[in-house]
């Protein structure tokens, strides 16, 4: 599929319209309320997500990155407030505390977002074999969402120093399948969230991955959620945007005056659903009745004129 270029903002805005529905009730932050809090388990190496009180987490003194842009951190904090922390941090036990192995930027953004519990993987930095077994076991579960699977693949590669080929062998998948799954993590947080909670499908996500502009991906994701687009309909929207075609305006159904509803109800007693009515804002229109037999029409005419001979 051809790539959507960055100049589509205006076309996408026209596509979405001005009726920006509030999706906050639909897009609730990703939570880990079903996961244990640190202290309730003895696990030291786990592929599961545990929740750690923020005051028990400390930065990694060997963190090579010393500068974290304040503006970017604030943006990430806002994203976490809206969608939750999509990708947990990784820590190791050190005394009574937990030291960050990876995810310090996410940790800092979580504290800015006011979180008091941080979702985290806990690992023993000296036991790679057990970690690999734990992650592979986690991947083989059937109840993981697509983002959880992708994060497990990424973790297996990064922390166990595996290539995509080696990892594919470990989990019994084709390399292409693994690569496609990992690509999901390139999507914006909004899209990852909606994929994680089932508002969009992997099929939708694959189409969105063919779009270069993250803002365009987010706006198209909004369109999927608000209008319930199928994968095929999304592909058609993207193709139309690529070609610069005008998007048909989707009008809200017109509210009819009460007398027309009474008319449809009364006439519907004789013809069921075989009646349709069109009316424009000026009051002009037409009524179409489809009937099954002369007898059906005769009963209707008799009701209109009881004195009919």
DRENDO-216694 format. One record per residue (C-alpha): x, y, z; residue in three letters; residue number from 1. Coordinates in pm, 1 decimal, decimal comma. Example, Ala and Ser with C-alpha at 12.3 -4.5 7.8 and 13.67 -1.06 7.14 Angstrom:
residues 2
<node xx="1230,0" yy="-450,0" zz="780,0" res="ala" n="1"/>
<node xx="1367,0" yy="-106,0" zz="714,0" res="ser" n="2"/>
END
This chain:
residues 309
<node xx="0,0" yy="0,0" zz="0,0" res="unk" n="1"/>
<node xx="125,9" yy="346,8" zz="-87,5" res="unk" n="2"/>
<node xx="219,6" yy="572,5" zz="198,7" res="unk" n="3"/>
<node xx="-2,1" yy="857,8" zz="312,4" res="unk" n="4"/>
<node xx="197,8" yy="1178,4" zz="307,3" res="unk" n="5"/>
<node xx="217,5" yy="1444,2" zz="575,5" res="unk" n="6"/>
<node xx="-2,4" yy="1693,0" zz="389,6" res="unk" n="7"/>
<node xx="-328,8" yy="1514,7" zz="466,5" res="unk" n="8"/>
<node xx="-423,6" yy="1709,5" zz="777,2" res="unk" n="9"/>
<node xx="-690,0" yy="1917,9" zz="606,9" res="unk" n="10"/>
<node xx="-838,1" yy="1618,2" zz="425,1" res="unk" n="11"/>
<node xx="-852,2" yy="1418,6" zz="745,7" res="unk" n="12"/>
<node xx="-1012,2" yy="1705,8" zz="934,3" res="unk" n="13"/>
<node xx="-1281,6" yy="1723,8" zz="667,4" res="unk" n="14"/>
<node xx="-1323,6" yy="1348,4" zz="689,5" res="unk" n="15"/>
<node xx="-1372,4" yy="1355,8" zz="1066,4" res="unk" n="16"/>
<node xx="-1595,6" yy="1661,0" zz="1063,5" res="unk" n="17"/>
<node xx="-1649,0" yy="1912,3" zz="1340,1" res="unk" n="18"/>
<node xx="-1863,1" yy="1689,2" zz="1560,5" res="unk" n="19"/>
<node xx="-1561,2" yy="1579,3" zz="1765,0" res="unk" n="20"/>
<node xx="-1720,5" yy="1320,7" zz="1988,6" res="unk" n="21"/>
<node xx="-1579,1" yy="1290,3" zz="2337,2" res="unk" n="22"/>
<node xx="-1407,9" yy="950,4" zz="2340,6" res="unk" n="23"/>
<node xx="-1274,7" yy="972,4" zz="2693,5" res="unk" n="24"/>
<node xx="-1548,9" yy="745,8" zz="2825,9" res="unk" n="25"/>
<node xx="-1461,4" yy="486,3" zz="2561,4" res="unk" n="26"/>
<node xx="-1085,7" yy="519,9" zz="2596,7" res="unk" n="27"/>
<node xx="-1034,6" yy="447,8" zz="2963,1" res="unk" n="28"/>
<node xx="-674,0" yy="427,1" zz="3084,0" res="unk" n="29"/>
<node xx="-520,3" yy="82,3" zz="3061,4" res="unk" n="30"/>
<node xx="-508,5" yy="-56,9" zz="3412,2" res="unk" n="31"/>
<node xx="-338,7" yy="-349,3" zz="3582,5" res="unk" n="32"/>
<node xx="-585,9" yy="-386,1" zz="3867,7" res="unk" n="33"/>
<node xx="-584,8" yy="-764,1" zz="3829,2" res="unk" n="34"/>
<node xx="-210,1" yy="-780,0" zz="3887,5" res="unk" n="35"/>
<node xx="-49,7" yy="-829,9" zz="4225,5" res="unk" n="36"/>
<node xx="111,6" yy="-553,4" zz="4422,4" res="unk" n="37"/>
<node xx="478,0" yy="-600,8" zz="4512,2" res="unk" n="38"/>
<node xx="502,3" yy="-767,2" zz="4851,4" res="unk" n="39"/>
<node xx="220,7" yy="-1013,1" zz="4784,9" res="unk" n="40"/>
<node xx="440,3" yy="-1242,4" zz="4577,1" res="unk" n="41"/>
<node xx="783,4" yy="-1400,5" zz="4606,9" res="unk" n="42"/>
<node xx="852,7" yy="-1394,0" zz="4232,8" res="unk" n="43"/>
<node xx="1190,9" yy="-1252,9" zz="4135,7" res="unk" n="44"/>
<node xx="1178,4" yy="-1331,5" zz="3763,4" res="unk" n="45"/>
<node xx="845,1" yy="-1280,4" zz="3592,7" res="unk" n="46"/>
<node xx="688,3" yy="-1207,5" zz="3258,4" res="unk" n="47"/>
<node xx="379,1" yy="-1086,1" zz="3441,4" res="unk" n="48"/>
<node xx="315,0" yy="-724,2" zz="3527,3" res="unk" n="49"/>
<node xx="328,4" yy="-639,1" zz="3897,3" res="unk" n="50"/>
<node xx="243,8" yy="-302,3" zz="4053,7" res="unk" n="51"/>
<node xx="516,7" yy="-132,4" zz="4255,6" res="unk" n="52"/>
<node xx="461,3" yy="167,1" zz="4487,2" res="unk" n="53"/>
<node xx="639,5" yy="463,1" zz="4332,9" res="unk" n="54"/>
<node xx="844,9" yy="531,1" zz="4647,4" res="unk" n="55"/>
<node xx="1005,0" yy="185,6" zz="4619,3" res="unk" n="56"/>
<node xx="1147,5" yy="256,5" zz="4272,3" res="unk" n="57"/>
<node xx="1484,2" yy="421,1" zz="4221,6" res="unk" n="58"/>
<node xx="1667,3" yy="524,4" zz="3901,9" res="unk" n="59"/>
<node xx="1948,3" yy="321,0" zz="3754,6" res="unk" n="60"/>
<node xx="2279,8" yy="486,7" zz="3849,7" res="unk" n="61"/>
<node xx="2426,5" yy="356,7" zz="3523,4" res="unk" n="62"/>
<node xx="2156,2" yy="519,3" zz="3310,2" res="unk" n="63"/>
<node xx="2347,5" yy="651,0" zz="3006,7" res="unk" n="64"/>
<node xx="2079,0" yy="903,2" zz="2922,5" res="unk" n="65"/>
<node xx="2114,0" yy="1206,9" zz="3145,7" res="unk" n="66"/>
<node xx="1883,1" yy="1452,4" zz="2969,0" res="unk" n="67"/>
<node xx="1506,0" yy="1407,4" zz="2944,9" res="unk" n="68"/>
<node xx="1327,9" yy="1686,1" zz="2753,1" res="unk" n="69"/>
<node xx="1071,8" yy="1850,7" zz="2980,4" res="unk" n="70"/>
<node xx="822,1" yy="1915,6" zz="2701,6" res="unk" n="71"/>
<node xx="840,1" yy="1558,8" zz="2572,7" res="unk" n="72"/>
<node xx="804,9" yy="1425,5" zz="2930,1" res="unk" n="73"/>
<node xx="495,8" yy="1639,9" zz="2981,8" res="unk" n="74"/>
<node xx="342,7" yy="1509,4" zz="2658,4" res="unk" n="75"/>
<node xx="410,5" yy="1151,7" zz="2765,4" res="unk" n="76"/>
<node xx="257,0" yy="1223,7" zz="3108,5" res="unk" n="77"/>
<node xx="-59,1" yy="1352,9" zz="2938,8" res="unk" n="78"/>
<node xx="-72,9" yy="1040,4" zz="2724,5" res="unk" n="79"/>
<node xx="-37,7" yy="822,7" zz="3035,1" res="unk" n="80"/>
<node xx="-320,3" yy="1010,7" zz="3210,3" res="unk" n="81"/>
<node xx="-543,9" yy="943,4" zz="2909,9" res="unk" n="82"/>
<node xx="-445,0" yy="591,2" zz="2808,1" res="unk" n="83"/>
<node xx="-249,3" yy="453,4" zz="3104,2" res="unk" n="84"/>
<node xx="104,7" yy="316,2" zz="3081,3" res="unk" n="85"/>
<node xx="85,3" yy="91,8" zz="2775,0" res="unk" n="86"/>
<node xx="435,9" yy="-53,8" zz="2815,8" res="unk" n="87"/>
<node xx="544,9" yy="-131,9" zz="3175,0" res="unk" n="88"/>
<node xx="896,4" yy="-53,3" zz="3295,6" res="unk" n="89"/>
<node xx="1149,0" yy="-325,5" zz="3389,5" res="unk" n="90"/>
<node xx="1316,5" yy="-330,9" zz="3731,8" res="unk" n="91"/>
<node xx="1536,5" yy="-552,7" zz="3947,9" res="unk" n="92"/>
<node xx="1522,8" yy="-602,8" zz="4324,9" res="unk" n="93"/>
<node xx="1798,8" yy="-419,9" zz="4510,0" res="unk" n="94"/>
<node xx="1769,9" yy="-443,8" zz="4887,5" res="unk" n="95"/>
<node xx="1427,5" yy="-314,8" zz="4987,3" res="unk" n="96"/>
<node xx="1395,6" yy="-112,6" zz="4666,6" res="unk" n="97"/>
<node xx="1350,1" yy="-178,4" zz="4296,8" res="unk" n="98"/>
<node xx="1604,0" yy="-34,6" zz="4053,1" res="unk" n="99"/>
<node xx="1505,7" yy="57,8" zz="3699,9" res="unk" n="100"/>
<node xx="1664,7" yy="-152,7" zz="3426,2" res="unk" n="101"/>
<node xx="1469,8" yy="4,9" zz="3140,2" res="unk" n="102"/>
<node xx="1193,7" yy="262,5" zz="3119,7" res="unk" n="103"/>
<node xx="1327,4" yy="556,1" zz="3324,7" res="unk" n="104"/>
<node xx="1161,4" yy="807,6" zz="3090,5" res="unk" n="105"/>
<node xx="828,2" yy="628,2" zz="3134,4" res="unk" n="106"/>
<node xx="882,4" yy="620,3" zz="3510,8" res="unk" n="107"/>
<node xx="943,7" yy="995,9" zz="3524,4" res="unk" n="108"/>
<node xx="635,2" yy="1062,2" zz="3313,7" res="unk" n="109"/>
<node xx="427,3" yy="836,8" zz="3542,8" res="unk" n="110"/>
<node xx="532,0" yy="1041,9" zz="3845,8" res="unk" n="111"/>
<node xx="437,6" yy="1360,0" zz="3659,0" res="unk" n="112"/>
<node xx="100,2" yy="1201,0" zz="3581,7" res="unk" n="113"/>
<node xx="47,1" yy="1145,1" zz="3956,3" res="unk" n="114"/>
<node xx="57,4" yy="765,5" zz="3955,9" res="unk" n="115"/>
<node xx="128,0" yy="605,5" zz="4294,3" res="unk" n="116"/>
<node xx="168,6" yy="251,1" zz="4156,3" res="unk" n="117"/>
<node xx="386,4" yy="179,2" zz="3853,4" res="unk" n="118"/>
<node xx="328,9" yy="-135,3" zz="3639,8" res="unk" n="119"/>
<node xx="660,5" yy="-318,2" zz="3605,8" res="unk" n="120"/>
<node xx="828,4" yy="-642,4" zz="3508,9" res="unk" n="121"/>
<node xx="1062,6" yy="-772,0" zz="3779,0" res="unk" n="122"/>
<node xx="1370,6" yy="-965,9" zz="3681,6" res="unk" n="123"/>
<node xx="1685,1" yy="-1106,4" zz="3832,0" res="unk" n="124"/>
<node xx="1951,5" yy="-942,6" zz="3616,9" res="unk" n="125"/>
<node xx="2180,8" yy="-1240,6" zz="3666,6" res="unk" n="126"/>
<node xx="1940,8" yy="-1512,1" zz="3555,6" res="unk" n="127"/>
<node xx="1877,8" yy="-1478,5" zz="3183,6" res="unk" n="128"/>
<node xx="1771,9" yy="-1841,0" zz="3134,5" res="unk" n="129"/>
<node xx="1483,1" yy="-1817,2" zz="3381,2" res="unk" n="130"/>
<node xx="1377,1" yy="-1484,6" zz="3232,3" res="unk" n="131"/>
<node xx="1367,3" yy="-1630,6" zz="2882,8" res="unk" n="132"/>
<node xx="1157,2" yy="-1924,0" zz="3002,4" res="unk" n="133"/>
<node xx="916,7" yy="-1690,6" zz="3182,9" res="unk" n="134"/>
<node xx="867,1" yy="-1467,6" zz="2877,8" res="unk" n="135"/>
<node xx="820,3" yy="-1758,9" zz="2636,9" res="unk" n="136"/>
<node xx="565,5" yy="-1911,8" zz="2874,8" res="unk" n="137"/>
<node xx="386,0" yy="-1576,2" zz="2886,1" res="unk" n="138"/>
<node xx="373,8" yy="-1551,1" zz="2504,4" res="unk" n="139"/>
<node xx="217,0" yy="-1896,3" zz="2479,9" res="unk" n="140"/>
<node xx="-86,5" yy="-1789,0" zz="2681,0" res="unk" n="141"/>
<node xx="-407,7" yy="-1750,4" zz="2482,1" res="unk" n="142"/>
<node xx="-548,1" yy="-1447,8" zz="2664,8" res="unk" n="143"/>
<node xx="-279,9" yy="-1195,4" zz="2570,7" res="unk" n="144"/>
<node xx="-383,9" yy="-895,1" zz="2361,9" res="unk" n="145"/>
<node xx="-178,3" yy="-807,1" zz="2049,5" res="unk" n="146"/>
<node xx="20,0" yy="-534,0" zz="2226,1" res="unk" n="147"/>
<node xx="110,7" yy="-765,3" zz="2516,2" res="unk" n="148"/>
<node xx="238,2" yy="-1022,2" zz="2266,6" res="unk" n="149"/>
<node xx="441,7" yy="-757,9" zz="2081,2" res="unk" n="150"/>
<node xx="591,0" yy="-626,6" zz="2406,8" res="unk" n="151"/>
<node xx="684,9" yy="-981,9" zz="2509,8" res="unk" n="152"/>
<node xx="863,7" yy="-1032,5" zz="2176,7" res="unk" n="153"/>
<node xx="1049,6" yy="-705,8" zz="2217,0" res="unk" n="154"/>
<node xx="1146,5" yy="-787,8" zz="2572,7" res="unk" n="155"/>
<node xx="1273,6" yy="-1129,9" zz="2472,9" res="unk" n="156"/>
<node xx="1494,2" yy="-972,7" zz="2205,8" res="unk" n="157"/>
<node xx="1627,1" yy="-685,5" zz="2415,7" res="unk" n="158"/>
<node xx="1680,9" yy="-851,2" zz="2752,7" res="unk" n="159"/>
<node xx="1786,6" yy="-1193,4" zz="2629,1" res="unk" n="160"/>
<node xx="1990,2" yy="-1050,9" zz="2339,7" res="unk" n="161"/>
<node xx="1816,3" yy="-1254,3" zz="2069,9" res="unk" n="162"/>
<node xx="1779,5" yy="-1180,7" zz="1700,6" res="unk" n="163"/>
<node xx="1434,7" yy="-1194,6" zz="1540,2" res="unk" n="164"/>
<node xx="1530,1" yy="-1530,0" zz="1387,4" res="unk" n="165"/>
<node xx="1635,3" yy="-1675,3" zz="1723,4" res="unk" n="166"/>
<node xx="1325,5" yy="-1540,2" zz="1892,9" res="unk" n="167"/>
<node xx="1097,0" yy="-1682,1" zz="1624,1" res="unk" n="168"/>
<node xx="1253,7" yy="-2025,0" zz="1690,1" res="unk" n="169"/>
<node xx="1198,3" yy="-1986,1" zz="2066,2" res="unk" n="170"/>
<node xx="827,1" yy="-1910,7" zz="2031,6" res="unk" n="171"/>
<node xx="757,8" yy="-2137,9" zz="1733,9" res="unk" n="172"/>
<node xx="652,5" yy="-1862,5" zz="1495,4" res="unk" n="173"/>
<node xx="761,3" yy="-1757,1" zz="1147,8" res="unk" n="174"/>
<node xx="1005,4" yy="-1465,1" zz="1140,8" res="unk" n="175"/>
<node xx="766,2" yy="-1259,2" zz="924,4" res="unk" n="176"/>
<node xx="487,1" yy="-1310,2" zz="1176,6" res="unk" n="177"/>
<node xx="713,2" yy="-1192,5" zz="1459,3" res="unk" n="178"/>
<node xx="826,7" yy="-889,0" zz="1258,3" res="unk" n="179"/>
<node xx="466,8" yy="-789,6" zz="1183,4" res="unk" n="180"/>
<node xx="374,4" yy="-821,5" zz="1549,6" res="unk" n="181"/>
<node xx="667,8" yy="-601,4" zz="1655,8" res="unk" n="182"/>
<node xx="561,1" yy="-331,4" zz="1409,4" res="unk" n="183"/>
<node xx="250,0" yy="-272,5" zz="1621,6" res="unk" n="184"/>
<node xx="473,3" yy="-102,7" zz="1880,5" res="unk" n="185"/>
<node xx="552,7" yy="169,8" zz="1624,5" res="unk" n="186"/>
<node xx="191,9" yy="290,8" zz="1637,5" res="unk" n="187"/>
<node xx="102,6" yy="597,4" zz="1849,4" res="unk" n="188"/>
<node xx="-5,9" yy="540,3" zz="2210,5" res="unk" n="189"/>
<node xx="-369,0" yy="615,9" zz="2124,5" res="unk" n="190"/>
<node xx="-377,4" yy="343,6" zz="1857,8" res="unk" n="191"/>
<node xx="-189,8" yy="94,6" zz="2079,1" res="unk" n="192"/>
<node xx="-440,4" yy="160,7" zz="2357,9" res="unk" n="193"/>
<node xx="-740,5" yy="102,8" zz="2130,5" res="unk" n="194"/>
<node xx="-583,8" yy="-216,3" zz="1995,1" res="unk" n="195"/>
<node xx="-507,5" yy="-335,1" zz="2348,9" res="unk" n="196"/>
<node xx="-865,2" yy="-287,9" zz="2472,8" res="unk" n="197"/>
<node xx="-1030,2" yy="-417,7" zz="2155,1" res="unk" n="198"/>
<node xx="-1165,8" yy="-94,9" zz="2004,3" res="unk" n="199"/>
<node xx="-970,9" yy="-163,5" zz="1684,5" res="unk" n="200"/>
<node xx="-847,1" yy="-490,5" zz="1538,2" res="unk" n="201"/>
<node xx="-505,8" yy="-608,9" zz="1423,2" res="unk" n="202"/>
<node xx="-641,1" yy="-577,8" zz="1068,6" res="unk" n="203"/>
<node xx="-714,4" yy="-208,2" zz="1129,6" res="unk" n="204"/>
<node xx="-367,8" yy="-165,0" zz="1280,9" res="unk" n="205"/>
<node xx="-198,7" yy="-314,3" zz="973,8" res="unk" n="206"/>
<node xx="-375,4" yy="-61,4" zz="752,4" res="unk" n="207"/>
<node xx="-274,6" yy="224,2" zz="984,4" res="unk" n="208"/>
<node xx="88,4" yy="107,7" zz="971,0" res="unk" n="209"/>
<node xx="79,5" yy="194,4" zz="600,7" res="unk" n="210"/>
<node xx="24,0" yy="559,2" zz="695,1" res="unk" n="211"/>
<node xx="339,0" yy="762,2" zz="759,7" res="unk" n="212"/>
<node xx="202,0" yy="1048,9" zz="967,3" res="unk" n="213"/>
<node xx="130,8" yy="960,3" zz="1336,0" res="unk" n="214"/>
<node xx="-132,2" yy="1236,1" zz="1357,3" res="unk" n="215"/>
<node xx="-305,5" yy="1090,3" zz="1053,0" res="unk" n="216"/>
<node xx="-292,9" yy="746,3" zz="1216,1" res="unk" n="217"/>
<node xx="-456,5" yy="886,9" zz="1531,4" res="unk" n="218"/>
<node xx="-730,1" yy="1069,3" zz="1337,6" res="unk" n="219"/>
<node xx="-807,8" yy="758,7" zz="1132,9" res="unk" n="220"/>
<node xx="-818,8" yy="560,1" zz="1457,2" res="unk" n="221"/>
<node xx="-1076,8" yy="808,2" zz="1589,3" res="unk" n="222"/>
<node xx="-1277,5" yy="747,7" zz="1274,0" res="unk" n="223"/>
<node xx="-1272,0" yy="369,4" zz="1326,5" res="unk" n="224"/>
<node xx="-1392,3" yy="402,1" zz="1686,9" res="unk" n="225"/>
<node xx="-1661,0" yy="663,4" zz="1619,6" res="unk" n="226"/>
<node xx="-1807,2" yy="513,8" zz="1303,7" res="unk" n="227"/>
<node xx="-1732,8" yy="144,4" zz="1351,7" res="unk" n="228"/>
<node xx="-1542,0" yy="117,1" zz="1021,0" res="unk" n="229"/>
<node xx="-1454,8" yy="-229,2" zz="896,2" res="unk" n="230"/>
<node xx="-1100,2" yy="-298,6" zz="775,6" res="unk" n="231"/>
<node xx="-1220,7" yy="-275,3" zz="415,9" res="unk" n="232"/>
<node xx="-1392,9" yy="58,0" zz="475,7" res="unk" n="233"/>
<node xx="-1073,7" yy="190,7" zz="638,5" res="unk" n="234"/>
<node xx="-869,7" yy="82,2" zz="336,0" res="unk" n="235"/>
<node xx="-1111,7" yy="269,5" zz="110,8" res="unk" n="236"/>
<node xx="-1080,1" yy="583,8" zz="324,5" res="unk" n="237"/>
<node xx="-701,1" yy="566,3" zz="310,3" res="unk" n="238"/>
<node xx="-701,2" yy="513,7" zz="-67,6" res="unk" n="239"/>
<node xx="-934,4" yy="810,2" zz="-112,4" res="unk" n="240"/>
<node xx="-710,4" yy="1027,8" zz="102,1" res="unk" n="241"/>
<node xx="-401,4" yy="917,0" zz="-92,1" res="unk" n="242"/>
<node xx="-566,8" yy="1026,2" zz="-416,2" res="unk" n="243"/>
<node xx="-693,3" yy="1350,6" zz="-264,2" res="unk" n="244"/>
<node xx="-1055,1" yy="1262,4" zz="-337,2" res="unk" n="245"/>
<node xx="-1326,9" yy="1462,0" zz="-157,5" res="unk" n="246"/>
<node xx="-1492,6" yy="1264,9" zz="119,9" res="unk" n="247"/>
<node xx="-1872,0" yy="1239,6" zz="102,7" res="unk" n="248"/>
<node xx="-2038,2" yy="1438,0" zz="374,3" res="unk" n="249"/>
<node xx="-2216,1" yy="1214,1" zz="623,7" res="unk" n="250"/>
<node xx="-2527,0" yy="1395,1" zz="739,2" res="unk" n="251"/>
<node xx="-2709,0" yy="1328,3" zz="1061,2" res="unk" n="252"/>
<node xx="-3055,6" yy="1172,2" zz="1014,1" res="unk" n="253"/>
<node xx="-3318,2" yy="1442,6" zz="986,0" res="unk" n="254"/>
<node xx="-3568,8" yy="1471,0" zz="1268,7" res="unk" n="255"/>
<node xx="-3923,3" yy="1468,2" zz="1125,0" res="unk" n="256"/>
<node xx="-4216,7" yy="1667,3" zz="1265,3" res="unk" n="257"/>
<node xx="-4443,0" yy="1460,0" zz="1487,8" res="unk" n="258"/>
<node xx="-4729,9" yy="1442,9" zz="1232,2" res="unk" n="259"/>
<node xx="-4512,4" yy="1241,6" zz="993,2" res="unk" n="260"/>
<node xx="-4440,2" yy="980,6" zz="1258,6" res="unk" n="261"/>
<node xx="-4816,2" yy="952,1" zz="1320,8" res="unk" n="262"/>
<node xx="-4871,8" yy="910,3" zz="947,8" res="unk" n="263"/>
<node xx="-4611,6" yy="636,2" zz="921,1" res="unk" n="264"/>
<node xx="-4760,1" yy="459,8" zz="1223,5" res="unk" n="265"/>
<node xx="-5118,8" yy="471,2" zz="1092,5" res="unk" n="266"/>
<node xx="-5040,4" yy="372,0" zz="735,5" res="unk" n="267"/>
<node xx="-4796,5" yy="109,4" zz="863,2" res="unk" n="268"/>
<node xx="-5092,9" yy="-78,5" zz="1014,6" res="unk" n="269"/>
<node xx="-5194,5" yy="-173,6" zz="660,0" res="unk" n="270"/>
<node xx="-4861,6" yy="-199,1" zz="480,9" res="unk" n="271"/>
<node xx="-4610,9" yy="-286,6" zz="755,1" res="unk" n="272"/>
<node xx="-4262,1" yy="-172,1" zz="663,3" res="unk" n="273"/>
<node xx="-4352,9" yy="-122,4" zz="296,7" res="unk" n="274"/>
<node xx="-4382,7" yy="253,9" zz="332,1" res="unk" n="275"/>
<node xx="-4107,7" yy="514,4" zz="306,5" res="unk" n="276"/>
<node xx="-4110,7" yy="890,0" zz="343,0" res="unk" n="277"/>
<node xx="-3867,5" yy="1156,2" zz="220,4" res="unk" n="278"/>
<node xx="-3883,7" yy="1519,7" zz="326,8" res="unk" n="279"/>
<node xx="-3642,9" yy="1807,7" zz="277,4" res="unk" n="280"/>
<node xx="-3589,4" yy="2093,2" zz="527,4" res="unk" n="281"/>
<node xx="-3832,0" yy="2312,6" zz="328,1" res="unk" n="282"/>
<node xx="-4115,9" yy="2066,0" zz="385,3" res="unk" n="283"/>
<node xx="-4130,5" yy="1912,6" zz="35,8" res="unk" n="284"/>
<node xx="-4110,4" yy="1539,9" zz="-9,9" res="unk" n="285"/>
<node xx="-4272,2" yy="1216,8" zz="-118,4" res="unk" n="286"/>
<node xx="-4435,2" yy="906,5" zz="27,8" res="unk" n="287"/>
<node xx="-4382,7" yy="566,7" zz="-134,8" res="unk" n="288"/>
<node xx="-4612,8" yy="270,9" zz="-58,4" res="unk" n="289"/>
<node xx="-4541,1" yy="-80,0" zz="-182,2" res="unk" n="290"/>
<node xx="-4836,7" yy="-319,3" zz="-159,8" res="unk" n="291"/>
<node xx="-4867,9" yy="-696,0" zz="-204,0" res="unk" n="292"/>
<node xx="-5219,4" yy="-728,9" zz="-347,2" res="unk" n="293"/>
<node xx="-5538,1" yy="-551,7" zz="-453,1" res="unk" n="294"/>
<node xx="-5700,4" yy="-677,2" zz="-134,7" res="unk" n="295"/>
<node xx="-5436,5" yy="-503,2" zz="80,2" res="unk" n="296"/>
<node xx="-5497,0" yy="-175,2" zz="-99,1" res="unk" n="297"/>
<node xx="-5876,0" yy="-224,8" zz="-74,2" res="unk" n="298"/>
<node xx="-5851,2" yy="-257,6" zz="305,8" res="unk" n="299"/>
<node xx="-5651,5" yy="60,8" zz="321,5" res="unk" n="300"/>
<node xx="-5895,4" yy="256,4" zz="101,4" res="unk" n="301"/>
<node xx="-6186,0" yy="123,7" zz="307,4" res="unk" n="302"/>
<node xx="-6019,8" yy="260,0" zz="620,8" res="unk" n="303"/>
<node xx="-5978,0" yy="601,4" zz="454,9" res="unk" n="304"/>
<node xx="-6342,6" yy="609,0" zz="340,6" res="unk" n="305"/>
<node xx="-6573,0" yy="385,7" zz="546,6" res="unk" n="306"/>
<node xx="-6866,0" yy="483,4" zz="314,0" res="unk" n="307"/>
<node xx="-6684,4" yy="342,8" zz="12,8" res="unk" n="308"/>
<node xx="-6920,0" yy="105,8" zz="-169,7" res="unk" n="309"/>
END
